[in-house]
Amino acid sequence: MKKALLIILACTTLLPAGKAQTDSTLYSFSFANSPWSIGIQAGMNIASAYSTEGEVFNVEPKVGLAIAVFADIPLGKYILLRPEVHLSQRSVQASGLLFAENYNLKRTTTYLDVPVLVAFKPTSFFKVMAGPQYSYLLKQRDQFSGEPSQSTRDEFNLDALRTHTISAIIGFEITKKQFTFSPRLAFDLLDNRQNETSATPRYRLVYYQFMVGYKFF
């Protein structure tokens, strides 16, 4: 009888430990199926613009280059956090009327972009992503076609572009082994310039981005 009581007591003591070990194993297995991933991407932006104040100007989309690094951080079975850092060009060709004079301008802006996206991953090879993007203006280059007057040139040159801006991004990604293909749509949430007195058009950029990438692990 005493021996039987000792056996029952031992089983009762070991049962919670066995359950905890089982839970730990299941947790480790789940985490192993959703590891962090780090990779690089490169591709292009096809940018355009639209007026926010009713100014009349014509815009032709242009191609800019983009490179990026990214990380996939699992938040659950189907949800990932995707922080990224981009070096990204957005170019547009715009023509219109300023001070009763026609102008034709190609503007190329280079940004340091930091998107923070949330991704829904229903399968191992496909995910849908969306979220905000912070951008810092690194460089602006304006190229005029024809011979605009100095006053027109000065108006564009004195135009104070917004150096910090926020955009929204939506897109998806297809993964094949360690390679990725990611098309996206991004659009500015703030106007392009800060000063209110400039006569140049006030606009917001919208662009398509196509990136191919490689995951190191």
N, C-alpha and C positions, 0 to 999 in steps of 0.2 A: 504493500500500500504506500509506504513511504517512497519507494522507488518510482511508482506510478505518478505520485504527486510531483516529484522532481522532474520527470519527463514532461508533464503538462506545463510546468512552470517554465522550463527551458523553451518549449515551443512557443508559448505566449510571449516570451521575451524576444525571440528571434523573428517573429512574424512582422512587426513594424519595420525592422531593419531590412528584411527581405523586400517589403513593399517599397521602401525608400530607394533601395538599390534598383528595383524595377523602374520606378518613376525616373530616376536619374539616367538609366539606360535609354528610356524612351526619349527624354529631353535631348540627350546627346545625339541620338540618331536623327531627331528632327532638325537639330542645328546643323548637323553634318550635311544634310540635304539642302540647306540654304546658306552656304558660306558667303562671306564677303567676296566681292570681285572688284578688281582694279584693271582699267584698260585705257586705251588711247583711241581717238577718232580723228578723222580728217574728212573734209568735204567742201561744200560750197553753199553760199547764200544767194538766193534770187530775190532782190529787194525791190519794193515799190513804196509809194507814199500817197497819202491822201490829205486834203486840206481840212483843217478843223475850224477855220474862220470864213469859209466861203470864197477864198481867193481862187481865181481861175488860173490854173497852170496845168500843163501836160507832163506826164511822167512816163518814162520808159524804164522797165526793169533792167537791172544790170547784175552781173555775177560778181561776187566777192568770195574770198577764200576763208576757211575756218579750220582751226585745229583745236583739239580738246583733250583733257584727261577727265576720267570719271571713276566713281566708285558705286557699287551696288551694296546697300546695307539692308539685310532682311529685317522687316518689322513683324513678320508673321508668315503664314504659309503662302499667301497670295500677294502680300504687300511688300514693296521695297521702297527705300529712300534712295534717291539718285542725286547726290551732289556732283556738280561738274565745274570745271574752269575752262573757259574758251578764250582764244584770241581770234577775233571775228571781224571781218570787213563787211560793211553794207554800203552799196553804191547805187545811186540813182542818176538818171539823166532827166533834167527838168527844163522846160521851156515855158515862157510866158511873157507878160508885159509888166515892166517896172519903170515908173517915171515916163510913161508914154514911149518906152523903148523896149524892143524885143530883146530877150536874152535867151541864151542856151547854155546850160551849166551842167557839168558832171561833178557830183559831190561824192567823195569817198570818205567814209568815216571808219575808223578802226577802234574797236572796243575791247575791253577786258570784261567778259561776261561771266557771271556766277549764277547759273540756274540751280534751283533746289526743287527737284521734281519728286512727286509721289507716283509710283508705278504699280499698276495692277497686273499681275502675272498669272493668267488662268492656265497657261501651259508652260512647259520648260523652254519653248522657243519663241514665244510671243508675249509682249507686254505693251500696255497702253500707259502713257505718261502725261502728266500735266502739272503745272505749278508756276511760281513766279520766277523772274530773272532780274537780278541787279546788274547794271552795266555802267562802266566807267569809261568815258571818252579818252582815248589815248592820243588820237591824231585825226585831223580833218584836212582834206585836200580838195580845193575847188579848181576846176579847169573850165575856162570859158571857150566857147566856139564863136568865131566871128570877131568883131571889134566893138565890144560894148564900151560905152563911155566910162570915164573914170568915176563919175558919181555912182553909176550902177555897180562897178567893181567895189567901190568903197562901202556901199550899203551892204553887200554880201560879206565883205571882209570884216566889217564891224559887227556883223550878226553874231551875238553871243550864244553859241549852241549850249544846250544843257549838258553839263559834264557828268551828272549822275542821273540815271533814268531807270525806270522800272518797266518791265514787259511781262506779258503772259505767254506761256508756251503750252501747246498741246500736240501730241504726236504718238507714234508707236515705234516699236523696235522688233526686228526679227533677228533671232540668233541661230546660227548654224555652227555647231561645235564651238570654236572660240571666236568666230567672226560675227560681226553685227552690221545691220543696215537699219538706219534710223531716219525716216522723213518726219519733218515737223513744220508747224505753222507758229510763228511768233508775231506779236503785235505790241507796239508801244502803248503804255497807259498814260504817258505824259507828252506834252508838246515838245517839239525839237529845240525851242529856244526859250531863254529866260526873260529877256527884255521885252517890254510891251510896246516900245516906241518904234521898233524897226518896221520898215515897209516891206520887207521880204516876206514870202509866204510862211505861214505857220502850219506845220504839218506833223504827222506821226508816221513812222515807218511800219511797214508790215512786210514780212519776208518768209519765204519757204527755205528750209534748211534740209540738205541731204547729206548724211554722214555715213561713212563706213568705218568700222572699228575692229579692234582686236583686244580680247580679254586675256590678260596674262595668267589669271587663275580665278 
